[in-house]
Every structure is written in structure tokens, then in C-alpha cells.
Amino acid sequence: MPEQSRPLALPTFHQLNRRKVAPPGSSWGVWGPTDTLGTLNHIGHEEVRAAASLVRTGRVVSLNLGLTEIDPPLFGRAALGRDQRSIGGGNAFDETLTWNVQTASQWDGFGHVEEPSVGSYNGLDRGQHGVGHWLEHGVVSRGVLADVARRRSSLAIDEDPFVRNEIPLDEVTTTLREAGTESRRGDVLLIRTGWLAAYRALTNAARIELASGEGASIGLSNNAMTLEGLWNLGVAAVAADNPSLEACPPSSSGDKVVAPYADWPLAASLHRSLLVRLGMPIGELWDLDRLSDTCAEEGRYEFLLVSVPMALADGIASPANAVAIL
């Protein structure tokens, strides 16, 4: 992985809103006019070396759902199709899969959404983006788990993950701090909302009913405080165990009229704010349940995180292909 060039001093969140070289509130141009990595640029050789030093017990935890575990798929997406055939006279076999990569643990690439009148991250055409660019750089860094679901359970907070409920970023950082850690530049921030654990407890009939609805769920707040926190922390990427990272259906929290965010141009969804404006990769439906138990057993919530995006240069999304190594 070549060392990435970094600006001498990154603009603060509020400085982003005053820049004239890009739409207000965006990081466009911070890493150059042709950049396709966005905040993954925070991961350099130093961050990888530091993350590798976190491996102590050697426990490896997969962060990937089975490709058919969310069944039926949400948001009307197609289910997995399989074709197994014998070759070479029946002594060997091939398998062809057809599936929507966003039906299980996955990354949203910068080509996943566009913002009207703005387009894609860094002003590039959607076809110039792709998860394959991330593969060339590498997504290997320190991971930190904010186990919001476990913390809320310990506080006897009873909630339905299938009802829209916002998690403010300050609750995420409080969860990390109470667990003895904090996020820093280059981290992949993982947020366990409890959605997946609740989904696994559903009957087949309840899963069918859920898939036919609007997909309401618990998730991260879409407001300027979330964006400021993630940007100023220097987070490389953020992922969660729910279907959309943000509380769904997407909606702003209405704080764009509150000082000091009165002139902040808040996008209609956190997806647009992160993927289009800030260039921050989003992970969805990551399996964080076993990681939650492992971190609790070891008493630490930081680890080496390795993710290998799909080798498709202009890919819109990719399976997470992620593991945590403790």
C-alpha cells in the first residue's frame, strides 16, 4: 500500500462550510481533485502498524453475515441465485452466484448515491468511483466497537430496533469512553445498534412482514453534530449492524437552524452527507454480535480490522469481507 499524501492541516468541520473550491459542507479537493478514497486517506502506514500491534490473543472474529441470512432481502432487493453444474465429466463442479451485494454485510461505495445538483464525491462522475480503488489502497486499520446495544441494555433501556430511533453521536463516543477507549484518526468505527440481534430472534413470518414494510430501524442521527464529530475525529469509515447505518427512513434531525449550525447545508440523508459530501465509506449489516461478546470477554474494544473490498474498479458496493483480529 503506497503511503498517501496528506494535507498539512485538514480543515475543521466548520471550515468546510466556508471553502470556495467545492460545494458548502464538503471535503472535495482536500486530498486532490482526482481523489477516490475520501477519508480512507486517513489510513497510512503508521496507522496500519499501530493497528497490527493490537493483536494479542490472536482471536479472529468474522464480521460478515451469511449471504442468505437476511431472508427475504430488505428494500425489495433480489435474493441470492445459485447455479451448480458438473464439469469435466461429472468429477468437478462449478458454481455461479447472482446476488445483490447489499443484501448482506457490505460497503456502500461513492457511486451508490448521488445528490441532486451536486453529483458524486469530489465532483467526479459516478463511473470514476468504485470499491476497487479502495482495494488498491487497503482497508486495514484500527477498529473500535461502540456497543451501544449492550450499554443501553445495561441501563435497562427497552426499545424496538424496528422502530425509527436515532442514536446521537455523543452517545457513541460515550459508549467508547465508558468501555475504556476512544476513536482516533484512521479508525474504522463500528456501531452495534442491536438491530441484527433482534432480527435473528424474529420468526419467518415476522421477517416476511418486516421486508414488506418501509424498513424503519434504529440508527445514527443525521445531523450536523454527527458530521462534525466524525469529521473532526478523523474517522476513516463507519459501519453498523443495521440496514442503513442511519435511522431509517432517512430524515434530518432539524438542527440546521440551531447555532452553531444555522448556515450548515444539511443533506436529506446521512448517506448523502457522508458518501457524497465528506467522502466517508459506509458499512451496513455488519455482524457485530459475536464481536460484542468477544470484546466483552477480553475487556477491550479495539482491534486490528481487515476488510478486502471486491476487485471491481467501478463497483458501486462490495461485500464487507471483514474480520476483527484481537
C-alpha positions as CSV (number, residue, x, y, z in Angstrom):
1,M,0.0,0.0,0.0
2,P,1.7,3.3,-1.1
3,E,1.8,6.0,1.6
4,Q,-0.9,8.5,0.8
5,S,-0.1,12.2,0.6
6,R,-2.0,14.1,3.3
7,P,-2.7,17.8,3.6
8,L,-0.5,19.5,6.2
9,A,-3.6,20.6,8.1
10,L,-7.1,19.3,7.5
11,P,-9.8,21.9,7.5
12,T,-12.1,21.7,10.5
13,F,-15.8,20.8,10.1
14,H,-16.8,24.5,10.1
15,Q,-14.1,25.5,7.7
16,L,-15.5,23.0,5.2
17,N,-18.6,25.2,5.0
18,R,-16.6,28.2,4.0
19,R,-14.5,26.7,1.3
20,K,-15.0,28.1,-2.2
21,V,-13.5,25.2,-4.2
22,A,-16.3,22.8,-3.5
23,P,-20.0,22.7,-2.5
24,P,-20.5,24.0,1.0
25,G,-20.0,21.4,3.7
26,S,-17.9,19.0,1.6
27,S,-14.4,17.7,1.7
28,W,-14.0,17.9,-2.1
29,G,-10.4,18.8,-3.1
30,V,-8.9,18.2,0.4
31,W,-6.9,15.2,-1.0
32,G,-6.7,16.5,-4.5
33,P,-9.1,16.9,-7.5
34,T,-9.0,13.3,-8.6
35,D,-9.2,11.6,-5.2
36,T,-11.4,8.5,-5.0
37,L,-10.5,7.4,-1.4
38,G,-12.1,10.2,0.7
39,T,-11.5,9.7,4.4
40,L,-9.7,6.4,3.8
41,N,-6.8,8.7,3.2
42,H,-6.5,8.8,7.0
43,I,-5.1,5.3,6.9
44,G,-1.4,5.4,6.3
45,H,1.5,3.1,7.1
46,E,1.7,4.5,10.7
47,E,-2.0,3.7,11.3
48,V,-1.6,0.1,9.9
49,R,1.5,-0.5,12.1
50,A,-0.3,0.7,15.2
51,A,-3.3,-1.4,14.4
52,A,-1.2,-4.5,14.0
53,S,0.2,-4.0,17.5
54,L,-3.3,-4.6,18.9
55,V,-3.1,-8.3,18.1
56,R,-2.6,-10.0,21.4
57,T,-4.6,-13.2,21.7
58,G,-4.9,-13.9,18.0
59,R,-8.7,-14.4,18.1
60,V,-10.2,-13.8,14.7
61,V,-13.9,-12.7,14.5
62,S,-15.8,-12.7,11.2
63,L,-17.9,-9.6,10.7
64,N,-19.8,-11.0,7.8
65,L,-23.4,-12.2,7.6
66,G,-24.2,-15.3,5.6
67,L,-25.4,-14.3,2.1
68,T,-28.9,-15.7,2.7
69,E,-29.2,-14.7,6.4
70,I,-31.4,-11.7,5.7
71,D,-34.3,-13.6,4.2
72,P,-36.3,-12.2,2.4
73,P,-33.9,-9.4,1.5
74,L,-34.9,-5.9,2.6
75,F,-36.0,-2.9,0.4
76,G,-37.2,-5.2,-2.4
77,R,-33.8,-6.4,-3.3
78,A,-33.3,-9.7,-5.2
79,A,-32.5,-12.9,-3.3
80,L,-29.4,-14.9,-3.9
81,G,-29.5,-17.1,-7.0
82,R,-27.3,-20.2,-7.4
83,D,-26.4,-22.5,-10.3
84,Q,-24.2,-25.5,-9.6
85,R,-23.1,-27.6,-12.5
86,S,-20.8,-30.5,-13.1
87,I,-17.9,-30.1,-15.4
88,G,-15.2,-32.4,-16.8
89,G,-17.5,-35.5,-17.0
90,G,-19.0,-35.0,-13.5
91,N,-15.8,-35.2,-11.5
92,A,-15.7,-31.5,-10.8
93,F,-18.2,-28.7,-10.2
94,D,-18.6,-25.0,-10.8
95,E,-21.0,-22.6,-9.1
96,T,-22.5,-19.4,-10.4
97,L,-23.9,-16.9,-8.0
98,T,-26.2,-13.9,-8.7
99,W,-27.0,-11.6,-5.8
100,N,-27.3,-8.0,-4.8
101,V,-24.2,-7.4,-2.7
102,Q,-26.2,-5.0,-0.5
103,T,-28.4,-7.8,0.9
104,A,-25.7,-8.8,3.5
105,S,-22.7,-7.3,5.2
106,Q,-21.4,-4.7,2.7
107,W,-19.7,-1.4,1.9
108,D,-21.6,1.4,0.2
109,G,-19.2,2.9,-2.4
110,F,-19.2,6.5,-3.5
111,G,-21.2,5.6,-6.6
112,H,-24.1,4.3,-4.5
113,V,-25.8,7.6,-4.2
114,E,-25.8,11.0,-5.9
115,E,-27.0,14.3,-4.5
116,P,-29.2,16.4,-6.8
117,S,-27.3,19.4,-8.3
118,V,-24.1,18.1,-6.6
119,G,-23.4,14.6,-8.1
120,S,-20.8,12.3,-6.6
121,Y,-18.0,12.7,-4.2
122,N,-15.2,15.1,-5.3
123,G,-17.2,16.2,-8.3
124,L,-16.2,13.1,-10.2
125,D,-18.5,11.1,-12.4
126,R,-20.1,8.1,-10.8
127,G,-18.2,5.8,-13.1
128,Q,-14.9,7.2,-11.9
129,H,-15.6,5.9,-8.4
130,G,-15.5,2.3,-7.3
131,V,-14.8,0.0,-4.4
132,G,-11.9,-1.4,-6.4
133,H,-10.0,1.8,-5.7
134,W,-10.3,1.1,-2.0
135,L,-8.9,-2.4,-2.5
136,E,-5.7,-0.9,-4.1
137,H,-5.2,1.3,-1.0
138,G,-6.3,-1.2,1.5
139,V,-8.8,-1.1,4.4
140,V,-6.6,-2.3,7.2
141,S,-6.6,-0.2,10.3
142,R,-7.6,0.0,14.0
143,G,-11.2,-0.9,14.5
144,V,-13.2,0.3,17.5
145,L,-16.6,-1.1,18.6
146,A,-19.2,1.2,20.2
147,D,-21.5,-1.4,21.7
148,V,-24.5,0.9,22.1
149,A,-26.9,-2.0,22.3
150,R,-25.0,-3.6,25.3
151,R,-24.8,-0.2,27.0
152,R,-28.5,0.5,26.6
153,S,-29.3,-3.0,27.9
154,S,-27.2,-2.4,31.0
155,L,-29.2,0.8,31.6
156,A,-32.5,-1.1,31.2
157,I,-33.4,0.9,28.2
158,D,-36.1,-1.1,26.4
159,E,-36.6,-0.3,22.7
160,D,-37.8,-1.8,19.5
161,P,-35.0,-1.7,16.9
162,F,-37.6,-1.9,14.1
163,V,-39.0,1.5,15.0
164,R,-37.2,4.6,13.9
165,N,-35.0,5.7,16.8
166,E,-31.9,8.0,16.5
167,I,-28.6,7.3,18.2
168,P,-26.7,10.6,18.7
169,L,-23.0,10.6,18.1
170,D,-22.3,11.7,21.6
171,E,-23.9,8.5,22.8
172,V,-21.5,6.6,20.6
173,T,-18.4,8.4,21.9
174,T,-19.7,8.0,25.5
175,T,-20.1,4.2,24.9
176,L,-16.5,4.0,23.7
177,R,-15.2,6.1,26.6
178,E,-17.0,4.0,29.2
179,A,-15.5,0.9,27.6
180,G,-12.0,2.4,28.1
181,T,-11.3,3.5,24.6
182,E,-11.9,6.4,22.2
183,S,-11.8,6.9,18.4
184,R,-8.8,8.5,16.7
185,R,-7.7,9.3,13.2
186,G,-7.7,6.4,10.8
187,D,-10.1,4.3,12.8
188,V,-13.0,2.2,11.3
189,L,-15.8,3.0,13.7
190,L,-18.2,0.1,14.3
191,I,-21.6,0.8,15.9
192,R,-23.7,-2.0,17.3
193,T,-27.3,-0.9,17.4
194,G,-28.9,-4.2,18.4
195,W,-30.9,-4.4,15.1
196,L,-29.3,-7.7,14.0
197,A,-29.7,-9.5,17.3
198,A,-33.4,-8.5,17.2
199,Y,-33.7,-9.7,13.6
200,R,-32.2,-13.1,14.5
201,A,-34.9,-13.6,17.1
202,L,-37.8,-13.0,14.6
203,T,-40.0,-15.8,13.2
204,N,-40.0,-16.4,9.5
205,A,-43.5,-14.7,9.3
206,A,-42.2,-11.6,11.1
207,R,-39.2,-11.4,8.7
208,I,-41.5,-11.5,5.7
209,E,-43.6,-8.7,7.3
210,L,-40.5,-6.7,8.0
211,A,-39.2,-7.0,4.5
212,S,-42.6,-5.8,3.1
213,G,-42.5,-2.6,5.1
214,E,-40.6,0.7,4.8
215,G,-37.6,-0.6,6.6
216,A,-37.9,1.5,9.7
217,S,-35.0,1.0,12.1
218,I,-32.8,2.3,14.8
219,G,-29.7,4.1,13.6
220,L,-27.3,7.0,13.7
221,S,-28.7,10.6,13.8
222,N,-28.5,12.6,10.6
223,N,-27.5,16.0,11.9
224,A,-24.6,18.4,11.8
225,M,-23.3,17.2,15.2
226,T,-22.8,13.7,13.8
227,L,-21.0,15.0,10.8
228,E,-18.8,17.4,12.9
229,G,-17.9,14.6,15.3
230,L,-17.0,12.0,12.6
231,W,-15.0,14.5,10.5
232,N,-13.1,16.1,13.4
233,L,-12.2,12.6,14.8
234,G,-10.7,11.7,11.5
235,V,-12.7,8.5,11.2
236,A,-11.7,6.6,8.1
237,A,-15.0,4.8,7.7
238,V,-18.1,3.9,9.8
239,A,-20.2,0.8,9.8
240,A,-23.1,-0.6,11.8
241,D,-25.2,-3.8,12.2
242,N,-28.4,-2.2,10.9
243,P,-29.6,-2.0,7.3
244,S,-28.8,1.7,6.7
245,L,-26.3,3.0,9.3
246,E,-28.6,6.0,9.9
247,A,-32.0,5.9,11.4
248,C,-34.4,4.8,8.7
249,P,-36.5,6.1,7.0
250,P,-33.8,8.8,6.4
251,S,-34.6,12.2,7.9
252,S,-32.7,15.2,9.1
253,S,-33.0,16.0,12.8
254,G,-33.8,19.6,12.1
255,D,-30.8,21.1,13.8
256,K,-29.8,23.1,10.8
257,V,-31.4,26.1,12.3
258,V,-29.6,25.7,15.6
259,A,-26.4,27.6,16.4
260,P,-23.6,27.0,15.6
261,Y,-25.1,25.1,12.6
262,A,-27.5,27.8,11.4
263,D,-25.9,28.0,8.0
264,W,-25.0,24.4,7.6
265,P,-26.4,22.9,4.4
266,L,-27.6,19.6,5.9
267,A,-28.4,16.9,3.3
268,A,-31.6,14.9,3.3
269,S,-29.9,11.8,4.4
270,L,-26.7,10.8,6.2
271,H,-25.8,8.7,3.1
272,R,-25.6,11.9,1.0
273,S,-23.7,13.8,3.7
274,L,-21.1,11.0,4.2
275,L,-20.7,9.4,0.8
276,V,-21.2,12.5,-1.4
277,R,-20.0,15.4,0.7
278,L,-17.4,14.1,3.1
279,G,-16.2,11.1,1.2
280,M,-16.7,8.7,4.1
281,P,-17.4,5.0,3.3
282,I,-20.5,3.4,5.0
283,G,-20.8,-0.2,6.1
284,E,-24.2,-1.8,6.7
285,L,-25.5,-5.1,8.1
286,W,-22.1,-5.9,9.6
287,D,-22.3,-8.9,12.0
288,L,-21.2,-7.3,15.3
289,D,-22.9,-9.7,17.7
290,R,-20.0,-12.2,18.1
291,L,-17.5,-9.3,18.2
292,S,-19.6,-7.8,21.0
293,D,-19.3,-10.9,23.1
294,T,-15.6,-11.3,22.3
295,C,-14.8,-7.7,23.2
296,A,-16.7,-8.0,26.5
297,E,-14.8,-11.2,27.4
298,E,-11.4,-9.6,26.7
299,G,-12.4,-6.3,28.2
300,R,-11.2,-4.2,25.3
301,Y,-13.0,-2.7,22.3
302,E,-10.1,-2.0,19.9
303,F,-8.6,-4.5,17.4
304,L,-7.0,-4.9,14.0
305,L,-9.6,-4.7,11.3
306,V,-9.0,-6.1,7.9
307,S,-11.5,-5.7,5.1
308,V,-10.9,-6.7,1.4
309,P,-13.3,-4.9,-0.9
310,M,-14.3,-6.5,-4.2
311,A,-11.8,-6.1,-7.0
312,L,-14.1,-4.3,-9.3
313,A,-12.7,-0.9,-10.2
314,D,-16.1,0.9,-10.7
315,G,-18.1,-1.3,-8.2
316,I,-20.9,0.6,-6.6
317,A,-20.8,-1.6,-3.5
318,S,-18.9,-4.6,-2.1
319,P,-19.2,-7.4,0.4
320,A,-17.5,-6.4,3.6
321,N,-15.1,-9.3,3.6
322,A,-14.1,-8.1,7.1
323,V,-12.5,-9.6,10.2
324,A,-11.5,-8.3,13.5
325,I,-8.3,-9.7,15.0
326,L,-7.7,-9.4,18.7
